[in-house]
Amino acid sequence: MPVSYPIPDDGPAGQLLAAMGRHPFRPAHIHFMISAPGYRTLITHLFFEGDEFLESDAVFGVKPSLVVRPELKGGINTVEYNFGLARELHSGSARSPSFVAANNK
């Protein structure tokens, strides 16, 4: 399982965090880059329920829809999550792409 970790805080980012009275920690998470022909590439991450830094992520990346709870299946921590991809815009198209994540557990 991923664990929380601090971002580098020995430069300007650390000075800003200190000035705001904030810690440098990111909650445990996994990054994803998902692509398919005809769709925009999605770059996102999922966070794990119960992490002590969910409410105070140093980079404000946590959204409730990105928090998941692993379940033990066959001795392995497992997460099911449905990612939604936005269609690529074609020239002349008036409709903008949309993002939908459905029925996530």
DOFI-454730 format. One record per atom (N, C-alpha, C): atom name; x, y, z; residue in one letter. Coordinates in Angstrom, 2 decimals, always signed. Example, Ala and Ser with C-alpha at 12.3 -4.5 7.8 and 13.67 -1.06 7.14 Angstrom:
2
<atom a="N" east="+13.19" north="-5.69" up="+7.80" r="A"/>
<atom a="CA" east="+12.30" north="-4.50" up="+7.80" r="A"/>
<atom a="C" east="+13.20" north="-3.30" up="+7.80" r="A"/>
<atom a="N" east="+12.85" north="-2.25" up="+7.08" r="S"/>
<atom a="CA" east="+13.67" north="-1.06" up="+7.14" r="S"/>
<atom a="C" east="+12.90" north="+0.03" up="+7.87" r="S"/>
REM end
This chain:
105
<atom a="N" east="+0.84" north="-1.19" up="+0.00" r="M"/>
<atom a="CA" east="+0.00" north="+0.00" up="+0.00" r="M"/>
<atom a="C" east="+0.88" north="+1.25" up="+0.00" r="M"/>
<atom a="N" east="+0.47" north="+2.26" up="-0.73" r="P"/>
<atom a="CA" east="+1.20" north="+3.53" up="-0.69" r="P"/>
<atom a="C" east="+1.12" north="+4.15" up="+0.71" r="P"/>
<atom a="N" east="+2.04" north="+5.03" up="+1.00" r="V"/>
<atom a="CA" east="+2.06" north="+5.73" up="+2.29" r="V"/>
<atom a="C" east="+2.15" north="+7.23" up="+2.04" r="V"/>
<atom a="N" east="+1.79" north="+8.01" up="+3.05" r="S"/>
<atom a="CA" east="+1.93" north="+9.47" up="+2.99" r="S"/>
<atom a="C" east="+3.41" north="+9.81" up="+2.87" r="S"/>
<atom a="N" east="+3.71" north="+10.97" up="+2.26" r="Y"/>
<atom a="CA" east="+5.10" north="+11.40" up="+2.15" r="Y"/>
<atom a="C" east="+5.16" north="+12.92" up="+2.08" r="Y"/>
<atom a="N" east="+6.29" north="+13.51" up="+2.47" r="P"/>
<atom a="CA" east="+6.43" north="+14.97" up="+2.37" r="P"/>
<atom a="C" east="+6.96" north="+15.39" up="+1.01" r="P"/>
<atom a="N" east="+6.45" north="+16.51" up="+0.52" r="I"/>
<atom a="CA" east="+7.04" north="+17.10" up="-0.68" r="I"/>
<atom a="C" east="+8.31" north="+17.83" up="-0.23" r="I"/>
<atom a="N" east="+9.24" north="+18.13" up="-1.14" r="P"/>
<atom a="CA" east="+10.43" north="+18.87" up="-0.74" r="P"/>
<atom a="C" east="+10.03" north="+20.21" up="-0.12" r="P"/>
<atom a="N" east="+10.59" north="+20.50" up="+1.04" r="D"/>
<atom a="CA" east="+10.22" north="+21.75" up="+1.72" r="D"/>
<atom a="C" east="+11.43" north="+22.61" up="+2.06" r="D"/>
<atom a="N" east="+12.51" north="+22.42" up="+1.29" r="D"/>
<atom a="CA" east="+13.73" north="+23.17" up="+1.57" r="D"/>
<atom a="C" east="+13.92" north="+24.36" up="+0.63" r="D"/>
<atom a="N" east="+12.89" north="+24.69" up="-0.15" r="G"/>
<atom a="CA" east="+12.97" north="+25.81" up="-1.08" r="G"/>
<atom a="C" east="+11.74" north="+26.70" up="-0.96" r="G"/>
<atom a="N" east="+11.37" north="+27.35" up="-2.07" r="P"/>
<atom a="CA" east="+10.24" north="+28.27" up="-2.04" r="P"/>
<atom a="C" east="+8.92" north="+27.62" up="-1.62" r="P"/>
<atom a="N" east="+8.67" north="+26.37" up="-2.05" r="A"/>
<atom a="CA" east="+7.43" north="+25.71" up="-1.64" r="A"/>
<atom a="C" east="+7.40" north="+25.53" up="-0.12" r="A"/>
<atom a="N" east="+8.51" north="+25.16" up="+0.46" r="G"/>
<atom a="CA" east="+8.59" north="+25.01" up="+1.92" r="G"/>
<atom a="C" east="+8.40" north="+26.33" up="+2.63" r="G"/>
<atom a="N" east="+8.97" north="+27.40" up="+2.06" r="Q"/>
<atom a="CA" east="+8.79" north="+28.73" up="+2.65" r="Q"/>
<atom a="C" east="+7.32" north="+29.14" up="+2.62" r="Q"/>
<atom a="N" east="+6.66" north="+28.87" up="+1.52" r="L"/>
<atom a="CA" east="+5.24" north="+29.20" up="+1.40" r="L"/>
<atom a="C" east="+4.41" north="+28.39" up="+2.40" r="L"/>
<atom a="N" east="+4.68" north="+27.09" up="+2.48" r="L"/>
<atom a="CA" east="+3.95" north="+26.25" up="+3.44" r="L"/>
<atom a="C" east="+4.16" north="+26.75" up="+4.87" r="L"/>
<atom a="N" east="+5.41" north="+27.09" up="+5.21" r="A"/>
<atom a="CA" east="+5.71" north="+27.58" up="+6.56" r="A"/>
<atom a="C" east="+4.98" north="+28.89" up="+6.83" r="A"/>
<atom a="N" east="+4.95" north="+29.79" up="+5.85" r="A"/>
<atom a="CA" east="+4.27" north="+31.07" up="+6.02" r="A"/>
<atom a="C" east="+2.77" north="+30.88" up="+6.24" r="A"/>
<atom a="N" east="+2.23" north="+29.80" up="+5.66" r="M"/>
<atom a="CA" east="+0.80" north="+29.52" up="+5.80" r="M"/>
<atom a="C" east="+0.51" north="+28.64" up="+7.02" r="M"/>
<atom a="N" east="+1.57" north="+28.20" up="+7.71" r="G"/>
<atom a="CA" east="+1.39" north="+27.32" up="+8.85" r="G"/>
<atom a="C" east="+0.93" north="+25.93" up="+8.47" r="G"/>
<atom a="N" east="+1.35" north="+25.47" up="+7.30" r="R"/>
<atom a="CA" east="+0.92" north="+24.15" up="+6.79" r="R"/>
<atom a="C" east="+2.09" north="+23.17" up="+6.79" r="R"/>
<atom a="N" east="+1.78" north="+21.89" up="+6.82" r="H"/>
<atom a="CA" east="+2.78" north="+20.83" up="+6.75" r="H"/>
<atom a="C" east="+3.05" north="+20.49" up="+5.28" r="H"/>
<atom a="N" east="+4.13" north="+19.75" up="+4.99" r="P"/>
<atom a="CA" east="+4.47" north="+19.42" up="+3.60" r="P"/>
<atom a="C" east="+3.96" north="+18.04" up="+3.13" r="P"/>
<atom a="N" east="+3.04" north="+17.40" up="+3.86" r="F"/>
<atom a="CA" east="+2.68" north="+16.02" up="+3.54" r="F"/>
<atom a="C" east="+1.57" north="+15.86" up="+2.52" r="F"/>
<atom a="N" east="+1.76" north="+14.86" up="+1.64" r="R"/>
<atom a="CA" east="+0.74" north="+14.39" up="+0.71" r="R"/>
<atom a="C" east="+0.15" north="+13.12" up="+1.28" r="R"/>
<atom a="N" east="-1.16" north="+12.93" up="+1.19" r="P"/>
<atom a="CA" east="-1.73" north="+11.67" up="+1.64" r="P"/>
<atom a="C" east="-1.36" north="+10.55" up="+0.66" r="P"/>
<atom a="N" east="-1.45" north="+9.32" up="+1.13" r="A"/>
<atom a="CA" east="-1.14" north="+8.16" up="+0.28" r="A"/>
<atom a="C" east="-2.02" north="+8.18" up="-0.97" r="A"/>
<atom a="N" east="-1.40" north="+7.94" up="-2.13" r="H"/>
<atom a="CA" east="-2.16" north="+7.95" up="-3.38" r="H"/>
<atom a="C" east="-1.42" north="+7.18" up="-4.46" r="H"/>
<atom a="N" east="-2.16" north="+6.89" up="-5.53" r="I"/>
<atom a="CA" east="-1.59" north="+6.24" up="-6.72" r="I"/>
<atom a="C" east="-1.96" north="+7.10" up="-7.92" r="I"/>
<atom a="N" east="-0.99" north="+7.34" up="-8.82" r="H"/>
<atom a="CA" east="-1.21" north="+8.12" up="-10.03" r="H"/>
<atom a="C" east="-1.65" north="+7.22" up="-11.18" r="H"/>
<atom a="N" east="-2.47" north="+7.79" up="-12.07" r="F"/>
<atom a="CA" east="-2.93" north="+7.08" up="-13.26" r="F"/>
<atom a="C" east="-2.83" north="+8.00" up="-14.46" r="F"/>
<atom a="N" east="-2.46" north="+7.42" up="-15.61" r="M"/>
<atom a="CA" east="-2.56" north="+8.10" up="-16.89" r="M"/>
<atom a="C" east="-3.27" north="+7.11" up="-17.81" r="M"/>
<atom a="N" east="-4.48" north="+7.51" up="-18.25" r="I"/>
<atom a="CA" east="-5.33" north="+6.61" up="-19.01" r="I"/>
<atom a="C" east="-5.62" north="+7.26" up="-20.37" r="I"/>
<atom a="N" east="-5.45" north="+6.47" up="-21.44" r="S"/>
<atom a="CA" east="-5.71" north="+7.01" up="-22.77" r="S"/>
<atom a="C" east="-6.40" north="+5.95" up="-23.62" r="S"/>
<atom a="N" east="-7.13" north="+6.42" up="-24.62" r="A"/>
<atom a="CA" east="-7.79" north="+5.55" up="-25.59" r="A"/>
<atom a="C" east="-7.99" north="+6.36" up="-26.86" r="A"/>
<atom a="N" east="-7.92" north="+5.72" up="-28.02" r="P"/>
<atom a="CA" east="-8.12" north="+6.44" up="-29.28" r="P"/>
<atom a="C" east="-9.49" north="+7.15" up="-29.29" r="P"/>
<atom a="N" east="-9.48" north="+8.42" up="-29.71" r="G"/>
<atom a="CA" east="-10.72" north="+9.18" up="-29.79" r="G"/>
<atom a="C" east="-11.11" north="+9.88" up="-28.50" r="G"/>
<atom a="N" east="-10.28" north="+9.73" up="-27.45" r="Y"/>
<atom a="CA" east="-10.58" north="+10.33" up="-26.15" r="Y"/>
<atom a="C" east="-9.40" north="+11.14" up="-25.66" r="Y"/>
<atom a="N" east="-9.68" north="+12.13" up="-24.83" r="R"/>
<atom a="CA" east="-8.61" north="+12.92" up="-24.21" r="R"/>
<atom a="C" east="-7.92" north="+12.07" up="-23.15" r="R"/>
<atom a="N" east="-6.61" north="+12.22" up="-23.03" r="T"/>
<atom a="CA" east="-5.86" north="+11.50" up="-21.99" r="T"/>
<atom a="C" east="-6.24" north="+12.05" up="-20.63" r="T"/>
<atom a="N" east="-6.48" north="+11.15" up="-19.69" r="L"/>
<atom a="CA" east="-6.81" north="+11.53" up="-18.33" r="L"/>
<atom a="C" east="-5.61" north="+11.25" up="-17.43" r="L"/>
<atom a="N" east="-5.18" north="+12.26" up="-16.69" r="I"/>
<atom a="CA" east="-4.13" north="+12.09" up="-15.69" r="I"/>
<atom a="C" east="-4.75" north="+12.46" up="-14.35" r="I"/>
<atom a="N" east="-4.75" north="+11.51" up="-13.42" r="T"/>
<atom a="CA" east="-5.39" north="+11.73" up="-12.13" r="T"/>
<atom a="C" east="-4.73" north="+10.86" up="-11.08" r="T"/>
<atom a="N" east="-5.30" north="+10.84" up="-9.90" r="H"/>
<atom a="CA" east="-4.80" north="+9.99" up="-8.85" r="H"/>
<atom a="C" east="-5.95" north="+9.64" up="-7.92" r="H"/>
<atom a="N" east="-5.79" north="+8.53" up="-7.19" r="L"/>
<atom a="CA" east="-6.77" north="+8.09" up="-6.19" r="L"/>
<atom a="C" east="-6.09" north="+8.09" up="-4.83" r="L"/>
<atom a="N" east="-6.84" north="+8.55" up="-3.83" r="F"/>
<atom a="CA" east="-6.36" north="+8.61" up="-2.45" r="F"/>
<atom a="C" east="-7.03" north="+7.54" up="-1.62" r="F"/>
<atom a="N" east="-6.43" north="+7.19" up="-0.49" r="F"/>
<atom a="CA" east="-6.94" north="+6.09" up="+0.33" r="F"/>
<atom a="C" east="-7.62" north="+6.59" up="+1.59" r="F"/>
<atom a="N" east="-8.85" north="+6.13" up="+1.76" r="E"/>
<atom a="CA" east="-9.65" north="+6.49" up="+2.93" r="E"/>
<atom a="C" east="-8.87" north="+6.23" up="+4.21" r="E"/>
<atom a="N" east="-9.01" north="+7.14" up="+5.17" r="G"/>
<atom a="CA" east="-8.39" north="+6.96" up="+6.47" r="G"/>
<atom a="C" east="-7.02" north="+7.60" up="+6.61" r="G"/>
<atom a="N" east="-6.43" north="+8.09" up="+5.51" r="D"/>
<atom a="CA" east="-5.11" north="+8.72" up="+5.62" r="D"/>
<atom a="C" east="-5.22" north="+10.00" up="+6.43" r="D"/>
<atom a="N" east="-4.30" north="+10.22" up="+7.34" r="E"/>
<atom a="CA" east="-4.36" north="+11.38" up="+8.23" r="E"/>
<atom a="C" east="-4.22" north="+12.73" up="+7.52" r="E"/>
<atom a="N" east="-3.73" north="+12.73" up="+6.27" r="F"/>
<atom a="CA" east="-3.50" north="+13.99" up="+5.57" r="F"/>
<atom a="C" east="-4.55" north="+14.28" up="+4.48" r="F"/>
<atom a="N" east="-5.63" north="+13.51" up="+4.42" r="L"/>
<atom a="CA" east="-6.66" north="+13.73" up="+3.40" r="L"/>
<atom a="C" east="-7.24" north="+15.14" up="+3.45" r="L"/>
<atom a="N" east="-7.47" north="+15.64" up="+4.65" r="E"/>
<atom a="CA" east="-8.10" north="+16.95" up="+4.81" r="E"/>
<atom a="C" east="-7.11" north="+18.11" up="+4.72" r="E"/>
<atom a="N" east="-5.81" north="+17.80" up="+4.64" r="S"/>
<atom a="CA" east="-4.82" north="+18.87" up="+4.66" r="S"/>
<atom a="C" east="-3.69" north="+18.62" up="+3.66" r="S"/>
<atom a="N" east="-4.00" north="+18.03" up="+2.51" r="D"/>
<atom a="CA" east="-3.01" north="+17.75" up="+1.47" r="D"/>
<atom a="C" east="-2.22" north="+19.03" up="+1.14" r="D"/>
<atom a="N" east="-0.91" north="+18.92" up="+1.15" r="A"/>
<atom a="CA" east="-0.04" north="+20.08" up="+0.90" r="A"/>
<atom a="C" east="-0.30" north="+20.73" up="-0.45" r="A"/>
<atom a="N" east="-0.76" north="+19.97" up="-1.44" r="V"/>
<atom a="CA" east="-0.99" north="+20.55" up="-2.77" r="V"/>
<atom a="C" east="-2.48" north="+20.61" up="-3.14" r="V"/>
<atom a="N" east="-3.36" north="+20.42" up="-2.17" r="F"/>
<atom a="CA" east="-4.81" north="+20.56" up="-2.36" r="F"/>
<atom a="C" east="-5.35" north="+19.69" up="-3.48" r="F"/>
<atom a="N" east="-4.83" north="+18.46" up="-3.63" r="G"/>
<atom a="CA" east="-5.26" north="+17.59" up="-4.73" r="G"/>
<atom a="C" east="-6.39" north="+16.65" up="-4.40" r="G"/>
<atom a="N" east="-6.79" north="+16.55" up="-3.14" r="V"/>
<atom a="CA" east="-7.81" north="+15.58" up="-2.73" r="V"/>
<atom a="C" east="-9.20" north="+16.12" up="-3.02" r="V"/>
<atom a="N" east="-10.00" north="+15.31" up="-3.71" r="K"/>
<atom a="CA" east="-11.42" north="+15.57" up="-3.94" r="K"/>
<atom a="C" east="-12.18" north="+14.36" up="-3.42" r="K"/>
<atom a="N" east="-13.35" north="+14.55" up="-2.82" r="P"/>
<atom a="CA" east="-14.09" north="+13.40" up="-2.28" r="P"/>
<atom a="C" east="-14.29" north="+12.27" up="-3.30" r="P"/>
<atom a="N" east="-14.50" north="+12.61" up="-4.57" r="S"/>
<atom a="CA" east="-14.72" north="+11.57" up="-5.58" r="S"/>
<atom a="C" east="-13.47" north="+10.76" up="-5.89" r="S"/>
<atom a="N" east="-12.29" north="+11.20" up="-5.39" r="L"/>
<atom a="CA" east="-11.03" north="+10.49" up="-5.65" r="L"/>
<atom a="C" east="-10.56" north="+9.69" up="-4.45" r="L"/>
<atom a="N" east="-11.37" north="+9.62" up="-3.39" r="V"/>
<atom a="CA" east="-11.01" north="+8.87" up="-2.19" r="V"/>
<atom a="C" east="-11.66" north="+7.49" up="-2.27" r="V"/>
<atom a="N" east="-10.84" north="+6.45" up="-2.14" r="V"/>
<atom a="CA" east="-11.33" north="+5.07" up="-2.25" r="V"/>
<atom a="C" east="-10.97" north="+4.28" up="-1.00" r="V"/>
<atom a="N" east="-11.70" north="+3.17" up="-0.81" r="R"/>
<atom a="CA" east="-11.44" north="+2.28" up="+0.32" r="R"/>
<atom a="C" east="-11.05" north="+0.91" up="-0.23" r="R"/>
<atom a="N" east="-9.81" north="+0.50" up="-0.05" r="P"/>
<atom a="CA" east="-9.40" north="-0.83" up="-0.52" r="P"/>
<atom a="C" east="-10.15" north="-1.92" up="+0.24" r="P"/>
<atom a="N" east="-10.43" north="-3.01" up="-0.47" r="E"/>
<atom a="CA" east="-11.03" north="-4.19" up="+0.14" r="E"/>
<atom a="C" east="-10.09" north="-5.36" up="-0.06" r="E"/>
<atom a="N" east="-9.98" north="-6.19" up="+0.96" r="L"/>
<atom a="CA" east="-9.11" north="-7.36" up="+0.87" r="L"/>
<atom a="C" east="-9.84" north="-8.45" up="+0.09" r="L"/>
<atom a="N" east="-9.29" north="-8.87" up="-1.03" r="K"/>
<atom a="CA" east="-9.85" north="-9.94" up="-1.86" r="K"/>
<atom a="C" east="-8.74" north="-10.93" up="-2.16" r="K"/>
<atom a="N" east="-8.90" north="-12.13" up="-1.65" r="G"/>
<atom a="CA" east="-7.88" north="-13.14" up="-1.87" r="G"/>
<atom a="C" east="-6.54" north="-12.74" up="-1.30" r="G"/>
<atom a="N" east="-6.54" north="-12.00" up="-0.19" r="G"/>
<atom a="CA" east="-5.30" north="-11.58" up="+0.45" r="G"/>
<atom a="C" east="-4.63" north="-10.38" up="-0.21" r="G"/>
<atom a="N" east="-5.31" north="-9.75" up="-1.18" r="I"/>
<atom a="CA" east="-4.73" north="-8.61" up="-1.90" r="I"/>
<atom a="C" east="-5.65" north="-7.40" up="-1.74" r="I"/>
<atom a="N" east="-5.08" north="-6.25" up="-1.38" r="N"/>
<atom a="CA" east="-5.86" north="-5.01" up="-1.32" r="N"/>
<atom a="C" east="-6.29" north="-4.64" up="-2.73" r="N"/>
<atom a="N" east="-7.61" north="-4.46" up="-2.91" r="T"/>
<atom a="CA" east="-8.18" north="-4.21" up="-4.23" r="T"/>
<atom a="C" east="-9.09" north="-3.00" up="-4.19" r="T"/>
<atom a="N" east="-9.08" north="-2.23" up="-5.27" r="V"/>
<atom a="CA" east="-9.97" north="-1.07" up="-5.42" r="V"/>
<atom a="C" east="-10.63" north="-1.17" up="-6.78" r="V"/>
<atom a="N" east="-11.93" north="-0.94" up="-6.82" r="E"/>
<atom a="CA" east="-12.64" north="-0.84" up="-8.09" r="E"/>
<atom a="C" east="-13.03" north="+0.62" up="-8.28" r="E"/>
<atom a="N" east="-12.72" north="+1.17" up="-9.44" r="Y"/>
<atom a="CA" east="-13.02" north="+2.57" up="-9.73" r="Y"/>
<atom a="C" east="-13.29" north="+2.70" up="-11.22" r="Y"/>
<atom a="N" east="-14.35" north="+3.36" up="-11.58" r="N"/>
<atom a="CA" east="-14.68" north="+3.58" up="-12.99" r="N"/>
<atom a="C" east="-14.22" north="+4.97" up="-13.40" r="N"/>
<atom a="N" east="-13.25" north="+5.02" up="-14.31" r="F"/>
<atom a="CA" east="-12.77" north="+6.29" up="-14.83" r="F"/>
<atom a="C" east="-13.59" north="+6.64" up="-16.07" r="F"/>
<atom a="N" east="-13.91" north="+7.91" up="-16.23" r="G"/>
<atom a="CA" east="-14.61" north="+8.37" up="-17.42" r="G"/>
<atom a="C" east="-13.69" north="+9.23" up="-18.26" r="G"/>
<atom a="N" east="-13.67" north="+8.98" up="-19.57" r="L"/>
<atom a="CA" east="-12.83" north="+9.76" up="-20.47" r="L"/>
<atom a="C" east="-13.69" north="+10.68" up="-21.32" r="L"/>
<atom a="N" east="-13.20" north="+11.88" up="-21.56" r="A"/>
<atom a="CA" east="-13.89" north="+12.84" up="-22.42" r="A"/>
<atom a="C" east="-13.49" north="+12.59" up="-23.87" r="A"/>
<atom a="N" east="-14.46" north="+12.64" up="-24.75" r="R"/>
<atom a="CA" east="-14.16" north="+12.47" up="-26.19" r="R"/>
<atom a="C" east="-13.31" north="+13.63" up="-26.69" r="R"/>
<atom a="N" east="-12.46" north="+13.33" up="-27.67" r="E"/>
<atom a="CA" east="-11.67" north="+14.39" up="-28.31" r="E"/>
<atom a="C" east="-12.63" north="+15.31" up="-29.06" r="E"/>
<atom a="N" east="-12.33" north="+16.59" up="-29.04" r="L"/>
<atom a="CA" east="-13.12" north="+17.53" up="-29.84" r="L"/>
<atom a="C" east="-12.68" north="+17.43" up="-31.29" r="L"/>
<atom a="N" east="-13.64" north="+17.39" up="-32.18" r="H"/>
<atom a="CA" east="-13.33" north="+17.41" up="-33.61" r="H"/>
<atom a="C" east="-13.50" north="+18.84" up="-34.11" r="H"/>
<atom a="N" east="-12.74" north="+19.22" up="-35.11" r="S"/>
<atom a="CA" east="-12.86" north="+20.59" up="-35.61" r="S"/>
<atom a="C" east="-14.29" north="+20.84" up="-36.07" r="S"/>
<atom a="N" east="-14.83" north="+21.98" up="-35.69" r="G"/>
<atom a="CA" east="-16.20" north="+22.33" up="-36.05" r="G"/>
<atom a="C" east="-17.22" north="+21.87" up="-35.04" r="G"/>
<atom a="N" east="-16.80" north="+21.08" up="-34.04" r="S"/>
<atom a="CA" east="-17.74" north="+20.61" up="-33.03" r="S"/>
<atom a="C" east="-18.03" north="+21.71" up="-32.02" r="S"/>
<atom a="N" east="-19.30" north="+21.91" up="-31.72" r="A"/>
<atom a="CA" east="-19.68" north="+22.96" up="-30.77" r="A"/>
<atom a="C" east="-19.79" north="+22.41" up="-29.35" r="A"/>
<atom a="N" east="-19.80" north="+21.12" up="-29.21" r="R"/>
<atom a="CA" east="-19.96" north="+20.52" up="-27.89" r="R"/>
<atom a="C" east="-18.62" north="+20.34" up="-27.21" r="R"/>
<atom a="N" east="-18.55" north="+20.69" up="-25.95" r="S"/>
<atom a="CA" east="-17.31" north="+20.50" up="-25.20" r="S"/>
<atom a="C" east="-17.32" north="+19.11" up="-24.58" r="S"/>
<atom a="N" east="-16.14" north="+18.54" up="-24.32" r="P"/>
<atom a="CA" east="-16.08" north="+17.20" up="-23.73" r="P"/>
<atom a="C" east="-16.56" north="+17.24" up="-22.28" r="P"/>
<atom a="N" east="-16.97" north="+16.08" up="-21.80" r="S"/>
<atom a="CA" east="-17.38" north="+16.00" up="-20.40" r="S"/>
<atom a="C" east="-16.62" north="+14.86" up="-19.73" r="S"/>
<atom a="N" east="-16.54" north="+14.94" up="-18.41" r="F"/>
<atom a="CA" east="-15.89" north="+13.89" up="-17.63" r="F"/>
<atom a="C" east="-16.92" north="+13.33" up="-16.67" r="F"/>
<atom a="N" east="-17.06" north="+12.01" up="-16.65" r="V"/>
<atom a="CA" east="-17.99" north="+11.38" up="-15.73" r="V"/>
<atom a="C" east="-17.31" north="+10.17" up="-15.12" r="V"/>
<atom a="N" east="-17.32" north="+10.09" up="-13.80" r="A"/>
<atom a="CA" east="-16.86" north="+8.89" up="-13.10" r="A"/>
<atom a="C" east="-18.10" north="+8.29" up="-12.47" r="A"/>
<atom a="N" east="-18.41" north="+7.05" up="-12.79" r="A"/>
<atom a="CA" east="-19.69" north="+6.48" up="-12.38" r="A"/>
<atom a="C" east="-19.54" north="+5.36" up="-11.35" r="A"/>
<atom a="N" east="-20.45" north="+5.35" up="-10.40" r="N"/>
<atom a="CA" east="-20.61" north="+4.26" up="-9.42" r="N"/>
<atom a="C" east="-19.31" north="+3.74" up="-8.86" r="N"/>
<atom a="N" east="-18.53" north="+4.60" up="-8.30" r="N"/>
<atom a="CA" east="-17.25" north="+4.17" up="-7.72" r="N"/>
<atom a="C" east="-17.45" north="+3.66" up="-6.32" r="N"/>
<atom a="N" east="-16.70" north="+2.60" up="-5.98" r="K"/>
<atom a="CA" east="-16.77" north="+2.00" up="-4.63" r="K"/>
<atom a="C" east="-15.53" north="+2.36" up="-3.87" r="K"/>
REM end
